[in-house]
Amino acid sequence: MADTVGEQIAALSDEDWAIREEAATLLGALNDARAVLPLTKLLRDTDRAVREAAIGSLSALGSASVPALAGCLADPALQVQEAASAILASIADARVFRPLVEALGSRDWIVRMHAAKGLGRIGDPEAVSVLMPLLQDKVKAVREEASSALAAIGAAAVLGLIQALEHDDWLVRLHAVEALGKLKSPDSVDPLLRALFNERDSAIREDVVRALGAIRDARAVDYLVTVMKEPGLRLLAVEALGRIGDRRAVPLLRRVVEGVPLGELRDTATPCADGWTDEMATMGMAARALGMIADGVAIPSLIVALRNTVTRSEAAAALAKFGPTVIPSLLPMLAKEQDENIRYHVRETLTAVGWRPGRV
């Protein structure tokens, strides 16, 4: 009886790269653990297509590949380390926790990046202490993967990330904020609010506002309203208020979407080349935020916003979030409005909420 696996393993040594590639691909489909070691040897192959076929098959073989790939993390050839770390990151087998921790110290940033990703997928709280230093890695991709990994680990990472908000290195603070936003832990709200008003770096403060919006805790509402006085944070604060969904923000958002002067809130932003200003963008975002909150008292303001070319599209999309309750407000506009563009958006919104011509 023919040994198909054995035949394909033998073909991995063929001089023709196309035959090696085909054999490597087939071995992944045959799902036989005997292929693991021969496939790991192909990670050094001179032909890229062959290496990629070996990577695909080792990934397909899953946990059977883990012990051999763990050994590859110490291989002298960096391309082998990179391939092994990428596969292990996708498999995320807890048996390679220690090898991945060691790989965080690799001089190759690609290995460090994949190792961080793999540790995040494994989710072992022990990885928190070794991932934290990577928040100040010289390579952005590594920092971002470390941040994502800490967020994936969850509650065990919260305390360390909160402490990192006080770190001297602004990059550490930045990525700590990003991770806390992904974690969405209520415990991070108060520390983030302190950072919002004490942090000197504008990029970090912007990410704090994003994080507060992602966490969606109502404790942040009053503080976000306060920072709306700052032009650089206004648009982000409006979006965050919409994501939080607290109705206390509705009166202010209604004024913004209607273009009502709000004292300190208005600025004289320099228009872009096409005449678009930050204030216009904020009005549109306010319409979107009102749609997220979906408080019926905002419907009249969104009707007003339909008549403004700056806010029309966002207002129409927001009104659709209210469902059939907007039909009585929109039908008179459809009957009386002369502007075809406005009529188009009204008609589209009515259709989106289930209204059909001839139906009351």
HELIX and SHEET records of a PDB file:
HELIX    1   1 THR A    4  ALA A   11  1                                   8    
HELIX    2   2 TRP A   17  LEU A   30  1                                  14    
HELIX    3   3 ALA A   33  ALA A   35  5                                   3    
HELIX    4   4 VAL A   36  LYS A   41  1                                   6    
HELIX    5   5 LEU A   42  ARG A   44  5                                   3    
HELIX    6   6 ARG A   48  LEU A   61  1                                  14    
HELIX    7   7 GLY A   62  SER A   65  5                                   4    
HELIX    8   8 VAL A   66  CYS A   72  1                                   7    
HELIX    9   9 LEU A   78  ILE A   91  1                                  14    
HELIX   10  10 ALA A   94  VAL A   96  5                                   3    
HELIX   11  11 PHE A   97  ALA A  103  1                                   7    
HELIX   12  12 TRP A  109  ILE A  122  1                                  14    
HELIX   13  13 PRO A  125  ALA A  127  5                                   3    
HELIX   14  14 VAL A  128  LEU A  131  1                                   4    
HELIX   15  15 MET A  132  GLN A  136  5                                   5    
HELIX   16  16 LYS A  140  ILE A  153  1                                  14    
HELIX   17  17 ALA A  155  ALA A  164  1                                  10    
HELIX   18  18 TRP A  170  LEU A  183  1                                  14    
HELIX   19  19 PRO A  186  SER A  188  5                                   3    
HELIX   20  20 VAL A  189  ASN A  198  1                                  10    
HELIX   21  21 SER A  202  ILE A  215  1                                  14    
HELIX   22  22 ALA A  218  ALA A  220  5                                   3    
HELIX   23  23 VAL A  221  VAL A  227  1                                   7    
HELIX   24  24 PRO A  231  ILE A  244  1                                  14    
HELIX   25  25 ARG A  247  ALA A  249  5                                   3    
HELIX   26  26 VAL A  250  GLU A  258  1                                   9    
HELIX   27  27 GLY A  263  LEU A  265  5                                   3    
HELIX   28  28 ASP A  278  ILE A  293  1                                  16    
HELIX   29  29 GLY A  296  ALA A  298  5                                   3    
HELIX   30  30 ILE A  299  LEU A  306  1                                   8    
HELIX   31  31 ARG A  312  ALA A  320  1                                   9    
HELIX   32  32 GLY A  323  VAL A  326  5                                   4    
HELIX   33  33 ILE A  327  LYS A  336  1                                  10    
HELIX   34  34 GLU A  340  ALA A  352  1                                  13    
END                                                                             
